[in-house]
């Protein structure tokens, strides 16, 4: 047999569907990847030399790194609750996989009874609409009142760039298609076993959610952190599109202090999939410790 006789073996070049389940007390949480976005490390409000050193120490390329995007389905045994809705079609072919991964997980959009929103940036609410219609037709939207007020305001549009303006206009259409919107304006329970934790700064109504069942907790932190390499070590590093950088840093410190002190499991929307881990206090900063892969749910 010659090398010419050997038939090539086709390489798939794709991963298995990015679905991961974890049990929090009697609740089952399904973490669903929506894909990824490319982000330039220089977007962080920090010096290039510092970022370059951190990037090298983490064995990462200094070229744009990948920010994962995830959403969560909480199965309480009675209801299916979605937290955030991914990018939809807004960021091109590397994202927008939420619905496909939901189908693979055996979850239909019609089964979702509530969608809890951390904030209205396009990579968190872009998936609420599909071809101009509600993606989750039986769901109510649960959101901080200041978040929707901001996105419906002239101020939000005045701060928009040419790129982000269509995203804001799309977010403004959400109330047309989701007449059931329930607002909150402070910390507290928004659904049995799920409490809001207001973390304003990244956006005016940016909110984390604490899932608590049978004395087990998961802190869904939204965008208080972006990267295990940068965000936990330097608390003042932030992306430029945060609305209030000072308030964002204060919220970041408050949340990480709480998560570390309580030893809660946490998740962040842009941490590497499956985006679950713990936070260890390290002097005036923190360290992210990824949770080990759990074979059983």
Backbone as CSV, one residue per row, in Angstrom:
resi,resn,N_x,N_y,N_z,CA_x,CA_y,CA_z,C_x,C_y,C_z
1,UNK,0.857,-1.200,0.000,0.000,0.000,0.000,0.888,1.242,0.000
2,UNK,0.573,2.147,-0.869,1.318,3.392,-0.945,0.551,4.495,-0.233
3,UNK,1.240,5.585,0.010,0.587,6.721,0.667,-0.570,7.252,-0.158
4,UNK,-0.502,7.029,-1.505,-1.586,7.494,-2.356,-2.863,6.688,-2.146
5,UNK,-2.724,5.436,-1.621,-3.883,4.572,-1.424,-4.632,4.870,-0.134
6,UNK,-4.025,5.632,0.778,-4.635,5.906,2.074,-5.681,7.006,1.924
7,UNK,-6.902,6.698,2.309,-7.980,7.669,2.209,-7.924,8.636,3.398
8,UNK,-8.082,9.911,3.146,-8.048,10.875,4.257,-9.233,10.679,5.188
9,UNK,-9.018,10.906,6.456,-10.076,10.851,7.466,-10.553,12.275,7.712
10,UNK,-11.831,12.491,7.497,-12.382,13.835,7.603,-12.347,14.295,9.060
11,UNK,-11.871,15.510,9.258,-11.888,16.125,10.586,-13.144,16.961,10.734
12,UNK,-13.798,16.855,11.898,-15.081,17.542,12.069,-14.923,19.040,12.277
13,UNK,-13.861,19.459,12.960,-13.567,20.874,13.224,-14.667,21.586,14.020
14,UNK,-15.489,20.831,14.711,-16.495,21.429,15.587,-16.479,20.707,16.925
15,UNK,-16.919,21.425,17.972,-17.035,20.826,19.294,-18.432,20.240,19.466
16,UNK,-18.592,19.459,20.503,-19.924,19.011,20.893,-20.725,20.222,21.368
17,UNK,-22.057,20.133,21.361,-22.862,21.259,21.860,-22.426,21.667,23.271
18,UNK,-22.339,22.976,23.493,-21.828,23.503,24.761,-22.976,23.646,25.756
19,UNK,-23.250,22.557,26.452,-24.316,22.486,27.450,-23.723,21.884,28.707
20,UNK,-24.033,22.472,29.857,-23.496,21.938,31.110,-24.534,22.129,32.208
21,UNK,-24.755,21.093,32.986,-25.772,21.154,34.038,-25.115,21.054,35.401
22,UNK,-25.676,21.792,36.336,-25.214,21.749,37.713,-26.440,21.838,38.620
23,UNK,-26.395,21.117,39.726,-27.529,21.115,40.649,-27.241,22.064,41.806
24,UNK,-28.193,22.943,42.069,-28.149,23.853,43.209,-29.355,23.504,44.075
25,UNK,-29.127,22.705,45.111,-30.229,22.218,45.927,-31.182,21.394,45.072
26,UNK,-32.446,21.773,45.072,-33.444,21.059,44.267,-33.584,21.635,42.859
27,UNK,-32.830,22.696,42.550,-32.884,23.319,41.231,-31.815,22.705,40.322
28,UNK,-32.152,22.553,39.053,-31.173,22.148,38.057,-30.904,23.335,37.137
29,UNK,-29.637,23.730,37.052,-29.228,24.865,36.233,-28.546,24.322,34.983
30,UNK,-29.019,24.740,33.828,-28.367,24.394,32.573,-27.654,25.629,32.049
31,UNK,-26.331,25.538,31.962,-25.523,26.617,31.388,-25.438,26.365,29.882
32,UNK,-25.814,27.362,29.105,-25.897,27.228,27.656,-24.980,28.243,26.990
33,UNK,-24.056,27.767,26.202,-23.193,28.694,25.469,-23.973,29.340,24.330
34,UNK,-23.742,30.624,24.155,-24.281,31.347,23.004,-23.189,31.616,21.981
35,UNK,-21.994,31.077,22.229,-20.873,31.310,21.323,-19.825,32.199,21.961
36,UNK,-19.175,33.021,21.147,-18.127,33.876,21.691,-18.015,35.160,20.880
37,UNK,-17.364,36.132,21.513,-17.033,37.411,20.876,-15.530,37.601,20.982
38,UNK,-14.939,38.220,19.992,-13.524,38.579,20.065,-13.378,39.935,20.739
39,UNK,-12.455,40.018,21.683,-12.239,41.267,22.418,-10.752,41.588,22.448
40,UNK,-10.428,42.819,22.172,-9.058,43.286,22.235,-8.712,43.559,23.690
41,UNK,-7.629,42.985,24.233,-7.253,43.286,25.620,-7.107,44.770,25.895
42,UNK,-6.778,45.568,24.874,-6.611,46.997,25.078,-7.923,47.721,25.353
43,UNK,-9.042,47.015,25.212,-10.316,47.610,25.607,-10.372,47.882,27.103
44,UNK,-9.605,47.104,27.871,-9.595,47.345,29.308,-8.914,48.670,29.605
45,UNK,-9.422,49.360,30.631,-8.870,50.660,31.011,-7.607,50.460,31.833
46,UNK,-6.575,49.967,31.174,-5.305,49.707,31.859,-4.169,49.890,30.871
47,UNK,-2.973,50.029,31.401,-1.816,50.222,30.558,-1.487,48.982,29.748
48,UNK,-1.016,49.186,28.536,-0.708,48.071,27.658,0.352,47.142,28.209
49,UNK,1.361,47.689,28.923,2.431,46.854,29.464,1.892,45.895,30.513
50,UNK,0.993,46.376,31.364,0.417,45.520,32.399,-0.385,44.396,31.768
51,UNK,-1.223,44.743,30.795,-2.039,43.736,30.136,-1.179,42.735,29.376
52,UNK,-0.140,43.205,28.749,0.746,42.309,28.017,1.379,41.293,28.952
53,UNK,1.806,41.745,30.138,2.411,40.828,31.106,1.402,39.791,31.583
54,UNK,0.192,40.240,31.918,-0.833,39.307,32.379,-1.183,38.305,31.283
55,UNK,-1.252,38.776,30.058,-1.580,37.903,28.934,-0.507,36.841,28.737
56,UNK,0.762,37.254,28.802,1.856,36.296,28.649,1.849,35.266,29.777
57,UNK,1.605,35.720,31.001,1.606,34.802,32.150,0.491,33.768,32.042
58,UNK,-0.584,34.132,31.346,-1.719,33.221,31.188,-1.605,32.364,29.931
59,UNK,-0.454,32.449,29.224,-0.226,31.678,28.006,-1.255,32.009,26.922
60,UNK,-1.648,33.251,26.870,-2.601,33.717,25.873,-1.897,34.581,24.847
61,UNK,-2.491,34.663,23.679,-1.977,35.533,22.637,-2.324,36.981,22.961
62,UNK,-1.476,37.897,22.539,-1.765,39.318,22.736,-2.763,39.841,21.703
63,UNK,-3.114,39.022,20.763,-4.174,39.385,19.829,-5.511,39.274,20.550
64,UNK,-6.612,39.719,19.938,-7.908,39.663,20.629,-8.208,38.292,21.219
65,UNK,-8.678,38.294,22.461,-9.025,37.042,23.121,-10.531,36.844,23.038
66,UNK,-10.954,35.627,23.321,-12.351,35.278,23.139,-13.121,35.415,24.441
67,UNK,-14.172,36.198,24.365,-15.112,36.304,25.474,-16.267,35.345,25.197
68,UNK,-16.423,34.350,26.032,-17.589,33.501,25.907,-18.852,34.264,26.257
69,UNK,-19.972,33.829,25.742,-21.265,34.382,26.149,-22.156,33.201,26.534
70,UNK,-22.793,33.310,27.682,-23.640,32.223,28.155,-24.970,32.769,28.655
71,UNK,-25.934,31.880,28.703,-27.225,32.129,29.349,-27.525,30.908,30.203
72,UNK,-28.569,31.011,31.014,-28.843,29.961,31.987,-30.333,29.651,32.002
73,UNK,-30.658,28.374,32.098,-32.038,27.974,32.339,-32.102,27.330,33.718
74,UNK,-32.956,27.897,34.567,-33.156,27.375,35.920,-34.429,26.535,35.904
75,UNK,-34.273,25.244,36.158,-35.418,24.340,36.273,-35.718,24.165,37.749
76,UNK,-36.803,24.782,38.203,-37.160,24.727,39.619,-37.965,23.484,39.961
77,UNK,-38.316,22.704,38.967,-39.229,21.587,39.157,-40.657,21.955,38.833
78,UNK,-40.928,23.247,38.779,-42.258,23.763,38.439,-42.222,24.709,37.245
79,UNK,-41.102,25.412,37.090,-40.996,26.409,36.042,-39.606,26.349,35.427
80,UNK,-39.505,26.840,34.173,-38.224,27.041,33.518,-38.000,28.541,33.389
81,UNK,-36.926,29.013,34.003,-36.612,30.443,34.040,-35.283,30.661,33.327
82,UNK,-35.300,31.536,32.347,-34.094,31.879,31.600,-33.462,33.125,32.201
83,UNK,-32.142,33.115,32.355,-31.411,34.306,32.772,-30.560,34.760,31.592
84,UNK,-30.900,35.926,31.043,-30.304,36.518,29.848,-30.647,35.696,28.605
85,UNK,-30.464,36.326,27.436,-30.963,35.717,26.203,-29.944,35.728,25.078
86,UNK,-28.683,36.015,25.377,-27.654,35.913,24.369,-27.695,37.010,23.313
87,UNK,-26.912,36.790,22.262,-26.657,37.817,21.244,-27.690,37.857,20.136
88,UNK,-28.400,36.750,19.917,-29.233,36.702,18.723,-28.365,36.848,17.481
89,UNK,-28.831,37.586,16.469,-28.082,37.704,15.211,-27.112,38.884,15.163
90,UNK,-26.865,39.543,16.293,-26.226,40.857,16.251,-24.710,40.838,16.109
91,UNK,-24.069,39.707,16.383,-22.605,39.718,16.428,-21.961,38.727,15.463
92,UNK,-22.688,38.306,14.470,-22.084,37.483,13.438,-22.044,36.005,13.749
93,UNK,-21.268,35.246,12.968,-21.356,33.784,12.980,-20.757,33.093,14.188
94,UNK,-20.036,33.815,15.045,-19.435,33.140,16.202,-20.364,33.116,17.422
95,UNK,-21.533,33.687,17.309,-22.459,33.742,18.441,-23.887,33.545,17.947
96,UNK,-24.823,33.539,18.887,-26.213,33.337,18.517,-26.642,31.881,18.545
97,UNK,-25.964,31.053,19.352,-26.227,29.619,19.383,-27.171,29.195,20.513
98,UNK,-27.755,30.169,21.222,-28.560,29.832,22.388,-29.711,28.895,22.027
99,UNK,-30.500,29.224,21.031,-31.666,28.414,20.699,-31.269,27.011,20.261
100,UNK,-30.210,26.893,19.474,-29.755,25.574,19.033,-29.338,24.727,20.235
101,UNK,-28.615,25.337,21.178,-28.189,24.588,22.348,-29.358,24.280,23.279
102,UNK,-30.342,25.177,23.343,-31.547,24.867,24.104,-32.251,23.642,23.529
103,UNK,-32.381,23.604,22.209,-33.044,22.456,21.584,-32.299,21.160,21.889
104,UNK,-30.970,21.220,21.817,-30.181,20.035,22.129,-30.377,19.608,23.577
105,UNK,-30.580,20.577,24.451,-30.811,20.289,25.867,-32.247,19.871,26.152
106,UNK,-33.092,19.857,25.125,-34.477,19.445,25.309,-35.377,20.521,25.868
107,UNK,-35.001,21.784,25.650,-35.768,22.918,26.176,-36.323,23.710,25.001
108,UNK,-37.634,23.881,24.963,-38.284,24.650,23.903,-38.492,26.085,24.360
109,UNK,-38.360,27.063,23.461,-38.578,28.464,23.844,-39.941,28.703,24.482
110,UNK,-40.955,27.959,24.053,-42.310,28.141,24.581,-42.426,27.712,26.035
111,UNK,-41.462,26.934,26.521,-41.508,26.469,27.905,-41.011,27.507,28.906
112,UNK,-40.329,28.532,28.426,-39.756,29.531,29.332,-40.870,30.427,29.852
113,UNK,-40.985,30.502,31.191,-42.052,31.305,31.792,-41.579,32.697,32.193
114,UNK,-40.281,32.857,32.445,-39.727,34.163,32.814,-38.328,34.291,32.230
115,UNK,-37.970,35.512,31.854,-36.596,35.815,31.471,-36.101,36.912,32.408
116,UNK,-35.124,36.568,33.233,-34.507,37.543,34.127,-33.332,38.179,33.389
117,UNK,-33.296,39.479,33.360,-32.279,40.215,32.601,-31.250,40.805,33.565
118,UNK,-29.962,40.514,33.307,-28.924,41.167,34.103,-28.762,42.621,33.677
119,UNK,-28.772,42.862,32.363,-28.722,44.219,31.826,-28.999,44.134,30.329
120,UNK,-29.177,45.284,29.694,-29.690,45.311,28.331,-28.628,45.536,27.264
121,UNK,-27.372,45.232,27.555,-26.392,45.236,26.479,-26.782,44.172,25.451
122,UNK,-26.374,44.419,24.207,-26.883,43.623,23.092,-26.534,42.141,23.194
123,UNK,-25.413,41.813,23.840,-25.034,40.408,23.954,-25.802,39.685,25.053
124,UNK,-26.712,40.393,25.721,-27.546,39.785,26.768,-29.026,39.784,26.416
125,UNK,-29.440,40.676,25.522,-30.870,40.743,25.158,-31.110,40.604,23.655
126,UNK,-30.041,40.479,22.865,-30.219,40.369,21.422,-31.072,39.179,21.018
127,UNK,-31.052,38.123,21.825,-31.808,36.926,21.511,-33.256,36.954,21.943
128,UNK,-33.710,38.062,22.525,-35.121,38.141,22.932,-36.059,38.222,21.737
129,UNK,-35.537,38.695,20.591,-36.359,38.829,19.392,-35.791,37.948,18.285
130,UNK,-36.682,37.284,17.566,-36.307,36.480,16.410,-37.183,36.895,15.242
131,UNK,-36.555,37.461,14.215,-37.285,37.963,13.051,-38.438,38.875,13.470
132,UNK,-38.143,39.745,14.422,-39.109,40.752,14.843,-40.203,40.261,15.762
133,UNK,-40.103,39.032,16.237,-41.112,38.488,17.134,-40.451,38.017,18.423
134,UNK,-41.281,37.835,19.463,-40.767,37.357,20.746,-40.229,35.938,20.594
135,UNK,-38.984,35.732,20.961,-38.385,34.398,20.902,-39.013,33.473,21.931
136,UNK,-39.403,34.051,23.075,-39.962,33.268,24.190,-41.391,33.770,24.426
137,UNK,-42.346,33.302,23.638,-43.667,33.939,23.569,-44.495,33.848,24.838
138,UNK,-44.167,32.931,25.736,-44.953,32.771,26.951,-44.259,33.340,28.183
139,UNK,-43.191,34.087,27.964,-42.375,34.563,29.081,-42.690,36.001,29.449
140,UNK,-42.605,36.264,30.749,-42.552,37.637,31.230,-41.085,38.045,31.314
141,UNK,-40.834,39.331,31.219,-39.490,39.875,31.390,-39.393,40.445,32.803
142,UNK,-38.316,40.126,33.487,-38.078,40.645,34.836,-36.779,41.448,34.779
143,UNK,-36.858,42.732,35.157,-35.724,43.629,34.945,-35.778,44.781,35.941
144,UNK,-34.611,45.299,36.277,-34.534,46.489,37.129,-35.154,47.672,36.378
145,UNK,-35.978,48.444,37.056,-36.686,49.549,36.401,-35.718,50.581,35.823
146,UNK,-34.581,50.826,36.507,-33.624,51.818,36.015,-32.982,51.386,34.701
147,UNK,-32.908,50.076,34.465,-32.286,49.576,33.239,-33.130,49.912,32.019
148,UNK,-34.409,49.587,32.088,-35.273,49.892,30.945,-35.441,51.404,30.783
149,UNK,-35.554,52.132,31.902,-35.668,53.591,31.820,-34.477,54.184,31.067
150,UNK,-33.287,53.690,31.367,-32.089,54.211,30.714,-32.114,53.918,29.213
151,UNK,-32.452,52.697,28.855,-32.434,52.327,27.440,-33.523,53.016,26.632
152,UNK,-34.575,53.450,27.297,-35.630,54.180,26.596,-35.374,55.680,26.596
153,UNK,-34.278,56.114,27.180,-34.020,57.551,27.351,-33.196,58.118,26.197
154,UNK,-33.252,59.444,26.060,-32.414,60.135,25.086,-30.938,60.025,25.458
155,UNK,-30.643,59.908,26.753,-29.255,59.830,27.200,-28.563,58.610,26.615
156,UNK,-29.248,57.474,26.617,-28.643,56.255,26.073,-28.305,56.440,24.606
157,UNK,-29.214,57.034,23.841,-28.948,57.245,22.420,-27.834,58.264,22.198
158,UNK,-27.764,59.289,23.048,-26.736,60.310,22.881,-25.339,59.746,23.112
159,UNK,-25.224,58.691,23.896,-23.939,58.065,24.170,-23.601,56.964,23.175
160,UNK,-24.533,56.647,22.291,-24.343,55.530,21.368,-23.364,55.896,20.259
161,UNK,-22.670,54.902,19.757,-21.837,55.055,18.579,-22.633,54.592,17.359
162,UNK,-22.054,54.774,16.210,-22.728,54.310,14.989,-22.988,52.810,15.053
163,UNK,-22.053,52.098,15.688,-22.203,50.640,15.784,-23.259,50.236,16.798
164,UNK,-23.292,50.928,17.952,-24.172,50.489,19.034,-25.588,51.051,18.942
165,UNK,-25.786,52.087,18.147,-27.122,52.686,18.050,-28.188,51.669,17.617
166,UNK,-27.936,50.834,16.586,-28.962,49.843,16.216,-29.264,48.861,17.340
167,UNK,-28.278,48.570,18.178,-28.510,47.647,19.286,-29.466,48.264,20.301
168,UNK,-29.288,49.567,20.566,-30.172,50.240,21.512,-31.589,50.310,20.945
169,UNK,-31.699,50.626,19.665,-33.025,50.692,19.049,-33.710,49.326,19.078
170,UNK,-32.941,48.261,18.906,-33.508,46.913,18.996,-33.986,46.626,20.413
171,UNK,-33.181,47.000,21.410,-33.575,46.773,22.811,-34.861,47.518,23.141
172,UNK,-35.048,48.693,22.529,-36.254,49.467,22.802,-37.523,48.791,22.283
173,UNK,-37.370,47.837,21.371,-38.529,47.152,20.814,-38.999,46.005,21.710
174,UNK,-38.212,45.648,22.699,-38.573,44.502,23.551,-39.952,44.669,24.192
175,UNK,-40.288,45.834,24.772,-41.620,45.958,25.398,-42.784,45.754,24.429
176,UNK,-42.570,46.034,23.135,-43.645,45.813,22.159,-44.032,44.339,22.078
177,UNK,-43.073,43.473,22.275,-43.281,42.049,22.050,-43.387,41.243,23.347
178,UNK,-43.108,41.888,24.462,-43.234,41.242,25.765,-44.082,42.145,26.658
179,UNK,-45.391,42.077,26.520,-46.247,42.966,27.318,-46.173,42.690,28.814
180,UNK,-45.768,41.474,29.167,-45.636,41.161,30.592,-44.234,41.482,31.078
181,UNK,-44.034,42.698,31.574,-42.744,43.100,32.123,-42.931,43.413,33.605
182,UNK,-42.112,42.778,34.420,-42.192,42.984,35.865,-40.897,43.659,36.320
183,UNK,-41.055,44.757,37.058,-39.907,45.552,37.472,-39.590,45.351,38.955
184,UNK,-38.330,45.554,39.282,-37.905,45.672,40.681,-36.945,46.850,40.749
185,UNK,-36.704,47.353,41.941,-35.801,48.502,42.073,-34.829,48.369,43.240
186,UNK,-34.724,47.167,43.802,-33.816,46.949,44.938,-33.512,45.460,45.052
187,UNK,-32.579,45.133,45.945,-32.287,43.736,46.225,-33.537,43.047,46.769
188,UNK,-33.692,41.783,46.441,-34.811,41.033,46.996,-35.271,39.932,46.061
189,UNK,-36.148,39.083,46.548,-36.606,37.931,45.787,-37.444,38.369,44.592
190,UNK,-37.115,37.811,43.424,-37.885,38.094,42.208,-38.637,36.865,41.727
191,UNK,-38.277,35.700,42.238,-38.947,34.442,41.952,-38.574,33.513,43.097
192,UNK,-39.437,32.587,43.471,-39.088,31.713,44.596,-37.716,31.067,44.415
193,UNK,-36.817,31.356,45.346,-35.474,30.812,45.303,-34.478,31.624,44.498
194,UNK,-34.905,32.733,43.901,-33.998,33.578,43.122,-34.162,35.026,43.570
195,UNK,-33.054,35.639,43.995,-33.081,37.020,44.481,-32.192,37.903,43.625
196,UNK,-32.652,39.124,43.407,-31.860,40.121,42.696,-30.823,40.724,43.629
197,UNK,-29.645,40.998,43.081,-28.594,41.726,43.795,-28.153,42.850,42.872
198,UNK,-28.568,44.071,43.171,-28.326,45.204,42.264,-26.839,45.554,42.278
199,UNK,-26.240,45.588,41.082,-24.812,45.855,40.907,-24.638,46.950,39.860
200,UNK,-25.222,48.098,40.136,-25.251,49.192,39.167,-23.848,49.717,38.876
201,UNK,-23.686,50.262,37.689,-22.421,50.856,37.271,-22.103,50.482,35.846
202,UNK,-21.973,49.199,35.587,-21.781,48.762,34.201,-22.912,49.316,33.346
203,UNK,-24.116,49.201,33.841,-25.288,49.929,33.354,-26.079,50.364,34.583
204,UNK,-27.021,51.300,34.431,-27.710,51.816,35.615,-28.495,50.772,36.408
205,UNK,-29.000,49.739,35.723,-29.761,48.719,36.438,-29.124,47.352,36.395
206,UNK,-27.821,47.308,36.170,-27.117,46.022,36.098,-27.366,45.236,37.381
207,UNK,-27.698,43.953,37.218,-28.162,43.144,38.352,-27.569,41.743,38.289
208,UNK,-27.140,41.249,39.437,-26.808,39.836,39.586,-27.987,39.113,40.205
209,UNK,-27.976,37.797,40.139,-29.051,37.003,40.719,-28.452,35.892,41.578
210,UNK,-28.982,35.757,42.784,-28.546,34.710,43.707,-29.591,33.602,43.677
211,UNK,-29.180,32.443,43.195,-30.045,31.266,43.189,-29.763,30.497,44.469
212,UNK,-30.801,30.256,45.262,-30.636,29.654,46.592,-31.692,28.574,46.773
213,UNK,-31.229,27.335,46.920,-32.143,26.218,47.121,-31.515,25.234,48.090
214,UNK,-32.235,24.901,49.142,-31.768,23.926,50.133,-30.386,24.280,50.661
215,UNK,-30.179,25.585,50.913,-28.930,26.094,51.475,-27.735,25.898,50.542
216,UNK,-27.993,25.817,49.247,-26.953,25.835,48.219,-27.178,27.065,47.361
217,UNK,-26.067,27.720,46.950,-26.193,28.989,46.233,-25.346,29.004,44.963
218,UNK,-25.849,29.730,43.985,-25.100,30.100,42.796,-25.316,31.579,42.564
219,UNK,-24.231,32.340,42.463,-24.307,33.778,42.213,-24.088,34.014,40.724
220,UNK,-25.141,34.459,40.049,-25.066,34.793,38.624,-24.683,36.268,38.542
221,UNK,-23.447,36.541,38.121,-22.875,37.875,38.335,-22.965,38.801,37.135
222,UNK,-23.524,38.346,36.011,-23.614,39.241,34.867,-22.241,39.656,34.387
223,UNK,-22.030,40.968,34.267,-20.776,41.491,33.716,-19.918,42.209,34.757
224,UNK,-19.945,41.742,35.996,-19.031,42.383,36.954,-17.590,42.007,36.654
225,UNK,-17.384,40.868,36.005,-16.054,40.451,35.564,-16.158,39.983,34.119
226,UNK,-15.034,40.035,33.416,-14.994,39.624,32.018,-14.001,38.500,31.770
227,UNK,-12.908,38.525,32.505,-11.815,37.603,32.208,-11.181,37.119,33.505
228,UNK,-10.893,35.814,33.623,-10.181,35.339,34.812,-8.749,35.849,34.871
229,UNK,-8.239,36.331,33.747,-6.864,36.833,33.711,-6.781,38.250,34.242
230,UNK,-7.740,39.107,33.867,-7.648,40.526,34.170,-8.567,40.963,35.313
231,UNK,-9.801,40.519,35.296,-10.851,41.174,36.083,-10.723,40.983,37.586
232,UNK,-10.169,39.868,38.020,-10.123,39.578,39.450,-8.885,40.180,40.115
233,UNK,-7.851,40.380,39.325,-6.592,40.872,39.898,-6.565,42.388,40.012
234,UNK,-7.124,43.078,39.029,-7.141,44.536,39.016,-8.591,44.997,38.945
235,UNK,-9.115,45.385,40.075,-10.549,45.643,40.189,-10.986,46.911,39.456
236,UNK,-10.042,47.805,39.165,-10.408,49.044,38.489,-10.320,48.912,36.976
237,UNK,-9.933,47.745,36.464,-9.913,47.547,35.015,-11.341,47.310,34.544
238,UNK,-11.747,48.038,33.530,-13.128,47.953,33.089,-13.173,48.200,31.588
239,UNK,-14.234,47.754,30.954,-14.431,48.047,29.545,-14.960,49.469,29.381
240,UNK,-14.640,50.121,28.282,-15.012,51.535,28.117,-16.513,51.770,28.036
241,UNK,-17.308,50.753,27.691,-18.729,51.014,27.540,-19.514,50.863,28.832
242,UNK,-18.841,50.709,29.971,-19.559,50.833,31.235,-20.038,52.266,31.389
243,UNK,-21.242,52.443,31.903,-21.846,53.773,32.008,-21.170,54.584,33.110
244,UNK,-20.864,53.947,34.243,-20.276,54.640,35.397,-19.157,53.754,35.935
245,UNK,-17.905,54.095,35.599,-16.785,53.226,35.960,-16.563,53.157,37.466
246,UNK,-16.781,54.263,38.163,-16.592,54.269,39.620,-17.608,53.348,40.284
247,UNK,-18.865,53.497,39.907,-19.906,52.641,40.478,-19.690,51.184,40.079
248,UNK,-19.215,50.947,38.854,-18.956,49.576,38.407,-17.888,48.924,39.268
249,UNK,-16.827,49.671,39.593,-15.781,49.116,40.454,-16.319,48.834,41.855
250,UNK,-17.120,49.742,42.387,-17.700,49.515,43.708,-18.576,48.271,43.718
251,UNK,-19.385,48.092,42.685,-20.230,46.908,42.594,-19.392,45.650,42.439
252,UNK,-18.320,45.734,41.683,-17.434,44.581,41.488,-16.833,44.153,42.831
253,UNK,-16.343,45.118,43.606,-15.760,44.795,44.907,-16.818,44.230,45.859
254,UNK,-18.002,44.837,45.849,-19.068,44.353,46.729,-19.420,42.903,46.413
255,UNK,-19.595,42.604,45.128,-19.997,41.254,44.738,-18.899,40.237,45.027
256,UNK,-17.656,40.553,44.668,-16.583,39.595,44.878,-16.315,39.376,46.359
257,UNK,-16.425,40.428,47.165,-16.305,40.272,48.613,-17.352,39.288,49.135
258,UNK,-18.573,39.458,48.677,-19.682,38.619,49.125,-19.476,37.167,48.698
259,UNK,-19.121,36.975,47.432,-18.950,35.620,46.912,-17.812,34.904,47.640
260,UNK,-16.699,35.619,47.852,-15.558,35.009,48.532,-15.882,34.691,49.986
261,UNK,-16.510,35.645,50.689,-16.813,35.440,52.104,-17.810,34.306,52.312
262,UNK,-18.798,34.213,51.438,-19.835,33.182,51.588,-19.431,31.847,50.964
263,UNK,-18.330,31.848,50.210,-17.839,30.646,49.536,-18.872,30.091,48.545
264,UNK,-19.608,31.001,47.908,-20.618,30.603,46.947,-19.980,30.185,45.626
265,UNK,-20.632,29.297,44.932,-20.329,29.058,43.532,-20.796,30.283,42.749
266,UNK,-20.002,30.701,41.762,-20.389,31.869,40.973,-20.242,31.565,39.498
267,UNK,-20.887,32.396,38.704,-20.755,32.325,37.264,-20.775,33.741,36.703
268,UNK,-20.026,33.945,35.628,-20.002,35.230,34.937,-20.290,35.015,33.467
269,UNK,-20.968,35.936,32.868,-21.447,35.763,31.495,-20.330,35.541,30.484
270,UNK,-19.118,36.026,30.770,-18.054,35.970,29.771,-16.850,35.147,30.224
271,UNK,-16.995,34.394,31.302,-15.908,33.530,31.750,-15.856,32.286,30.872
272,UNK,-14.699,31.612,30.815,-14.585,30.427,29.954,-15.615,29.359,30.334
273,UNK,-16.245,28.796,29.315,-17.286,27.790,29.512,-16.732,26.593,30.297
274,UNK,-17.514,26.058,31.262,-18.908,26.357,31.577,-19.123,27.517,32.543
275,UNK,-18.094,28.329,32.722,-18.244,29.619,33.407,-18.685,29.484,34.852
276,UNK,-18.192,28.465,35.543,-18.527,28.242,36.950,-17.238,28.153,37.766
277,UNK,-17.241,28.788,38.932,-16.061,28.726,39.780,-16.290,29.378,41.118
278,UNK,-15.203,29.537,41.854,-15.238,30.193,43.153,-14.272,31.373,43.140
279,UNK,-14.358,32.198,44.156,-13.520,33.392,44.270,-12.763,33.329,45.585
280,UNK,-11.457,33.478,45.494,-10.594,33.479,46.670,-10.046,34.885,46.860
281,UNK,-10.125,35.400,48.086,-9.567,36.728,48.388,-8.052,36.628,48.454
282,UNK,-7.370,37.539,47.767,-5.909,37.560,47.708,-5.449,38.976,48.012
283,UNK,-5.306,39.309,49.293,-4.942,40.664,49.676,-6.049,41.626,49.311
284,UNK,-5.725,42.625,48.483,-6.737,43.590,48.056,-7.389,43.175,46.748
285,UNK,-7.001,42.017,46.221,-7.561,41.526,44.968,-8.146,40.133,45.190
286,UNK,-8.377,39.414,44.086,-9.045,38.115,44.167,-8.418,37.166,43.162
287,UNK,-8.763,35.911,43.311,-8.360,34.893,42.349,-9.584,34.063,41.991
288,UNK,-9.720,33.779,40.698,-10.811,32.935,40.222,-10.340,31.491,40.198
289,UNK,-11.114,30.595,40.817,-10.786,29.177,40.870,-11.884,28.416,40.130
290,UNK,-11.623,27.962,38.898,-12.675,27.266,38.140,-13.164,26.032,38.882
291,UNK,-14.461,25.799,38.818,-15.037,24.609,39.424,-14.629,23.387,38.606
292,UNK,-14.379,22.265,39.286,-14.042,21.053,38.547,-15.267,20.546,37.781
293,UNK,-15.008,19.880,36.664,-16.086,19.311,35.853,-16.822,18.264,36.679
294,UNK,-18.132,18.405,36.775,-18.930,17.471,37.560,-19.580,16.458,36.628
295,UNK,-19.277,15.194,36.817,-19.813,14.146,35.948,-21.280,13.851,36.260
296,UNK,-21.655,14.057,37.518,-23.044,13.836,37.901,-23.746,15.176,38.059
297,UNK,-25.040,15.196,37.809,-25.821,16.409,38.014,-26.544,16.276,39.338
